[in-house]
Amino acid sequence: MNIGITASGFDQIRLDCGSNNFQVVIETKADFKGVIYTRGSFYSRKPPCFLDANGGRRFRLRIPYDECKVEDDEEKFQITLILQHDKELIMPGDGAFALECDLTNKDTKTFKVSAMSSISLADPDPSGKDVPTHLRSTVTAPNVVVFKPSDIRPRKSPTRVEL
């Protein structure tokens, strides 16, 4: 069975890159009674890396940069967030989002950090491969970014050249 990337089941994902954590708000299309977790945190089932949703459409997570298997590449923090509809099994239709907070931009006069926040589609399959660039549909903005199904670009077919 191929899980694959999907664009269903959510209204929006909002990412606010704080000075020491990802602040994420997930809004689903319908009442959600599944689990939301960072890749690699399913079996531990411990907050702040795991949320067992027992209903509702809006969920908030604060994921520290130094927990939940966050990748740290010199102030560029990355993690994959999984939106799983069944509490035990990952299935086609579940979603995954690559979140990135880039804190490397600093104002040289005030030394204030100006974060760049990015959200992309990811493969929810635990053994999933990297998603090809043309399918990621990355949305980036300073500090706060919102990703919606309407941000997802359709796959472009290759241009054919007749000889």
WOFENTA-V49404 format. One record per backbone hydrogen bond with DSSP energy under -0.5 kcal/mol. NH is the residue of the N-H (numbers start at 0). CO is the residue of the C=O. If there is no record, write none. Layout:
nh:NH co:CO
nh:NH co:CO
This chain:
nh:2 co:0
nh:10 co:26
nh:11 co:26
nh:12 co:146
nh:13 co:24
nh:14 co:144
nh:15 co:22
nh:16 co:14
nh:16 co:142
nh:17 co:15
nh:17 co:20
nh:21 co:62
nh:22 co:15
nh:23 co:21
nh:23 co:60
nh:24 co:13
nh:25 co:58
nh:26 co:11
nh:27 co:56
nh:28 co:8
nh:31 co:55
nh:32 co:30
nh:34 co:83
nh:35 co:50
nh:36 co:81
nh:37 co:48
nh:38 co:79
nh:40 co:37
nh:44 co:40
nh:48 co:45
nh:50 co:35
nh:52 co:33
nh:52 co:50
nh:54 co:31
nh:58 co:25
nh:60 co:23
nh:62 co:21
nh:62 co:60
nh:63 co:61
nh:64 co:19
nh:66 co:63
nh:69 co:66
nh:70 co:77
nh:72 co:70
nh:72 co:75
nh:73 co:71
nh:76 co:74
nh:76 co:100
nh:77 co:70
nh:78 co:98
nh:80 co:96
nh:81 co:36
nh:82 co:94
nh:83 co:34
nh:83 co:81
nh:84 co:82
nh:85 co:88
nh:93 co:90
nh:94 co:82
nh:96 co:80
nh:97 co:119
nh:98 co:78
nh:98 co:96
nh:99 co:117
nh:100 co:76
nh:101 co:99
nh:101 co:115
nh:102 co:74
nh:102 co:100
nh:105 co:103
nh:106 co:111
nh:110 co:106
nh:113 co:104
nh:114 co:112
nh:115 co:101
nh:116 co:114
nh:116 co:140
nh:117 co:99
nh:118 co:138
nh:119 co:97
nh:120 co:135
nh:121 co:95
nh:123 co:121
nh:127 co:124
nh:134 co:131
nh:135 co:131
nh:135 co:132
nh:136 co:132
nh:138 co:118
nh:140 co:116
nh:142 co:114
nh:143 co:141
nh:144 co:14
nh:146 co:12
nh:148 co:10
nh:150 co:147
nh:151 co:148
nh:161 co:159
